[in-house]
Every structure is written in structure tokens, then in C-alpha cells.
Amino acid sequence: MEQPESKKVYNLRKITVEPVFGNLKQNFGFREFLLRGLEKVKIEMNLACIAHNLQKIWRLKAANSC
């Protein structure tokens, strides 16, 4: 974290990844996996990400239609 390049990478993470996890946890209530096993957890996470992306598409479409 002391190198300038490391700080750039970390700052980029705050912009791209953290808001998605925050949205899933706070707005969707997705705080734990209900299924067990790597394959089932991957499917569950994919469904949560699809829901997040659909929400983004819905908001963009609503904003552009005004």
C-alpha cells in the first residue's frame, strides 16, 4: 500500500467493486449464502449479480425515458 501503483489499484477497487457489495448487502439483504457447496454458492452469487445488473438497467432506462 505504500507504492503509488498499489494506491491506484486500491482506489479503483473502491469505485468498481465495493458499491456492488454494499448494494447487495444493504438494499437486497444478501448477507449470507443460503446454499452450501462451491457450485451452489457460485449460482447464488450469479443470481444476486444478475439482480444488481437488472436494477442498474432499469434505472438507466427510466432515466433516459424522461
Secondary structure as UniProt FT lines:
FT   HELIX           4..16
FT   HELIX           18..26
FT   HELIX           38..65
//
